[in-house]
Amino acid sequence: MDRALGAGARAALNEDTGEVVLPMSAYWYSDRENVLVNYAVAFLIYDCVEEAGFTLAPWGGDGKALQERRYGQWSGTLAAKNGNMPEVRSIPGLMPAPAERTAPSPERERAEAKCSNTVGRAGFPELLEGLAGDLSVQQQITQDAVGLTARDPEYLAYRESWQRCLTDKGLKLRDGDTWIVESGGSKEDEIRVALLDVDCKDSSGGARKPYDILAQYQAALMKEHQAELNVVAEQKTAAVERAKQVLRDHGVADARL
């Protein structure tokens, strides 16, 4: 695969949140879209449980999402805050978290389990990267792009330069890991090491370089499958709109959607 076919593609990296947006991100649920769909599915399961004669405890609260870390720590802002630990950002929910939840009766637990099985995903596609057993075209493109990136000469030169810089600073990679740098274990040393890691990436061509190479391979591969991806995009749009309608039907105000 010729990466030049995707030469104009770039990754968008958010230094403050740890989010990375790639060309294929358009074909997965965003964090917000995933919240909407999951809430809609939950409402449909709860409808089923209530039809079985059980009253459900209140539910709600925010979701969580981890910083993108495919190529280790890349944000100087987050390195100074968290060291090598990934940033965990909050994804606003649609309803506040309940003050407490009462323990369900065995009968209600059985009803919830049965409804979870019968409702399942309620026809909503699971458009999340990395799900086990996903053989979709979008997952194949994503995996192929990762593999092509790992063999790319510019990527390999970047990685070699980065590792040489780490060695010059007396650092080494954690055993069994390809991107996490070993530290002394204290929070202060984690931060020190993570900042040196980002410095080495910057001096080797920029912490965003492997993501830009990945973006270009994704864009190149997408050209061969655009018709299939257009169908995925339509499915995603329809799923999000259907989720919003389910939520409206259950009293969620448009302002929260």
RATAWO-V883836 format. One record per residue. N is the residue number from 1. PHI is phi in degrees with one decimal (* if undefined). BURIAL is b if it has 24 or more other ideal C-beta (glycine too) atoms within 12 Angstrom, else e. D_LAST is the distance of its C-alpha to the last C-alpha in Angstrom with 1 decimal. Layout:
BEGIN
n;phi;burial;d_last
N;PHI;BURIAL;D_LAST
N;PHI;BURIAL;D_LAST
END
This chain:
BEGIN
n;phi;burial;d_last
1;*;e;40.2
2;-87.4;e;40.7
3;-62.4;b;38.1
4;-60.1;e;39.2
5;-64.3;e;37.2
6;-115.7;b;34.0
7;-57.8;e;35.7
8;-82.1;e;33.1
9;-76.4;b;30.2
10;-139.1;e;29.1
11;-88.0;b;26.8
12;-105.8;e;24.5
13;-111.8;b;25.0
14;-101.3;e;23.3
15;-61.4;e;26.1
16;-85.8;e;24.1
17;-103.2;b;21.4
18;83.1;b;23.5
19;-84.3;b;21.1
20;-126.6;b;22.9
21;-111.5;b;21.5
22;-116.3;b;24.0
23;-54.2;b;24.5
24;-76.3;b;23.6
25;-59.7;b;20.2
26;-65.1;b;18.9
27;-109.5;b;19.8
28;-116.5;b;18.2
29;-62.3;b;14.6
30;-70.6;e;13.5
31;-56.0;b;13.0
32;-66.9;b;9.2
33;-61.7;b;9.4
34;-64.8;b;11.9
35;-60.9;b;10.0
36;-59.4;b;7.5
37;-66.6;b;10.9
38;-65.3;b;12.9
39;-64.0;b;11.0
40;-61.9;b;11.4
41;-61.0;b;15.0
42;-61.8;b;15.7
43;-60.6;b;14.8
44;-68.3;b;17.2
45;-65.8;b;19.8
46;-67.9;b;19.7
47;-57.0;e;20.2
48;-61.5;b;23.2
49;-65.0;b;24.5
50;-68.3;e;24.3
51;-64.1;e;26.1
52;-81.4;e;28.8
53;99.4;e;29.3
54;-116.9;b;27.7
55;-94.7;e;25.5
56;-92.3;b;23.0
57;-68.9;e;22.7
58;-60.2;e;19.4
59;-144.2;b;17.3
60;156.4;b;14.5
61;105.5;e;14.8
62;-87.8;e;13.9
63;-93.8;b;14.8
64;-133.8;e;17.6
65;-140.4;b;18.7
66;-90.3;e;22.2
67;-56.3;b;23.7
68;-65.4;b;24.9
69;-136.1;b;28.6
70;-55.9;b;30.3
71;-116.2;b;32.9
72;74.8;b;33.1
73;-74.5;b;32.3
74;-127.4;b;31.7
75;-98.9;b;30.1
76;-61.9;b;32.7
77;-61.7;e;30.3
78;-77.0;b;29.2
79;-62.0;b;32.8
80;-68.1;b;33.9
81;-94.1;b;31.4
82;-118.3;b;31.4
83;67.7;b;34.4
84;-90.8;b;33.8
85;-70.8;e;31.2
86;-70.2;b;27.8
87;-68.2;b;25.1
88;-110.8;e;22.4
89;-103.0;e;19.1
90;-88.8;e;16.4
91;-107.4;b;12.9
92;-55.9;e;10.7
93;-82.6;b;9.9
94;-99.7;b;7.8
95;-139.5;e;11.2
96;-65.5;e;14.4
97;-66.2;e;17.2
98;-67.4;e;19.8
99;-63.1;e;23.1
100;-160.2;e;25.0
101;-121.6;e;25.1
102;-77.2;e;28.3
103;-66.4;e;30.1
104;-73.9;e;29.7
105;-73.5;e;32.8
106;-57.0;e;34.3
107;-66.3;e;33.6
108;-69.0;e;29.9
109;-60.6;e;29.8
110;-66.0;e;31.5
111;-64.2;b;29.1
112;-63.9;b;26.1
113;-64.2;e;28.0
114;-64.5;e;28.9
115;-67.6;b;25.4
116;-59.4;e;24.0
117;-72.6;e;26.8
118;-75.0;e;26.4
119;-77.4;b;22.7
120;57.7;e;22.7
121;-91.4;e;19.7
122;56.1;b;19.4
123;83.1;e;20.0
124;-80.2;b;17.2
125;-67.0;b;19.0
126;-96.4;b;19.3
127;-95.3;b;18.8
128;-126.4;b;19.8
129;-64.2;b;22.9
130;87.9;e;26.0
131;-68.2;e;25.6
132;-60.7;e;29.1
133;79.1;e;30.6
134;-76.6;e;28.1
135;-108.8;e;30.4
136;-67.8;b;27.8
137;-63.4;b;28.7
138;-69.2;b;26.0
139;-69.9;b;27.3
140;-63.8;b;30.9
141;-60.9;b;30.2
142;-61.1;b;28.7
143;-66.9;b;31.6
144;-62.4;b;34.2
145;-64.9;b;33.0
146;-62.3;b;33.3
147;-64.2;e;36.8
148;-65.3;b;37.9
149;-61.2;b;36.7
150;-63.9;e;38.8
151;-105.5;e;41.9
152;-70.6;b;41.4
153;-58.4;e;44.4
154;-68.0;b;42.4
155;-63.4;b;40.2
156;-63.7;e;43.3
157;-67.0;e;45.0
158;-61.5;b;42.1
159;-65.6;b;42.0
160;-64.0;e;45.8
161;-64.2;e;45.8
162;-62.2;b;43.1
163;-67.4;b;45.1
164;-64.7;e;48.3
165;-64.4;b;46.8
166;-59.2;b;45.7
167;-60.9;e;49.3
168;-60.7;e;50.7
169;-93.3;e;48.7
170;78.0;e;50.0
171;-109.6;b;46.7
172;-144.7;e;46.1
173;-74.5;e;43.4
174;-63.9;e;42.6
175;-53.6;e;44.5
176;78.6;e;42.7
177;-121.6;e;39.9
178;-100.8;e;39.7
179;-133.2;b;37.5
180;-95.9;b;37.6
181;-90.6;b;40.5
182;-66.5;b;42.7
183;-135.4;b;42.8
184;-75.5;e;44.9
185;107.5;e;42.2
186;-75.3;e;41.8
187;-60.5;e;38.6
188;-61.8;e;40.7
189;-73.0;e;42.1
190;-56.8;b;38.8
191;-67.6;b;37.6
192;-57.1;b;40.9
193;-66.3;b;40.9
194;-63.5;b;37.3
195;-66.8;b;38.0
196;-65.5;b;41.2
197;-58.0;b;39.3
198;-64.5;b;36.9
199;-58.7;b;40.0
200;-66.0;b;41.7
201;-65.7;b;38.8
202;-61.7;e;38.8
203;-75.7;e;42.6
204;-97.4;b;42.3
205;132.3;e;40.2
206;110.4;b;36.8
207;-63.9;b;34.4
208;-84.5;b;32.1
209;-54.2;b;35.0
210;-63.0;b;34.3
211;-70.5;b;30.7
212;-66.8;b;31.8
213;-63.6;b;34.4
214;-59.9;b;31.8
215;-60.9;b;29.6
216;-69.2;b;32.6
217;-67.7;b;33.6
218;-59.2;b;30.1
219;-61.1;b;30.2
220;-64.8;b;33.8
221;-67.1;b;33.0
222;-62.3;b;30.0
223;-59.7;b;32.5
224;-80.1;e;34.3
225;-130.9;b;31.2
226;-62.8;e;29.0
227;-62.5;e;29.3
228;-66.3;e;28.1
229;-68.0;b;25.2
230;-62.0;e;24.1
231;-65.5;e;23.8
232;-60.6;b;21.7
233;-61.4;b;19.4
234;-65.9;e;19.1
235;-62.7;b;18.6
236;-63.6;b;15.7
237;-59.1;e;14.0
238;-65.0;e;14.8
239;-65.0;b;13.6
240;-66.4;b;10.1
241;-66.0;e;10.0
242;-64.6;b;11.8
243;-59.9;b;9.6
244;-61.6;b;6.7
245;-68.0;e;9.8
246;-59.8;b;11.1
247;-67.4;b;8.4
248;-59.8;e;8.8
249;-62.0;e;12.4
250;-105.7;b;12.4
251;88.3;e;11.3
252;-81.5;b;7.8
253;-70.0;e;7.1
254;-54.9;e;5.1
255;-61.9;e;5.6
256;-91.6;e;3.8
257;-97.1;b;0.0
END
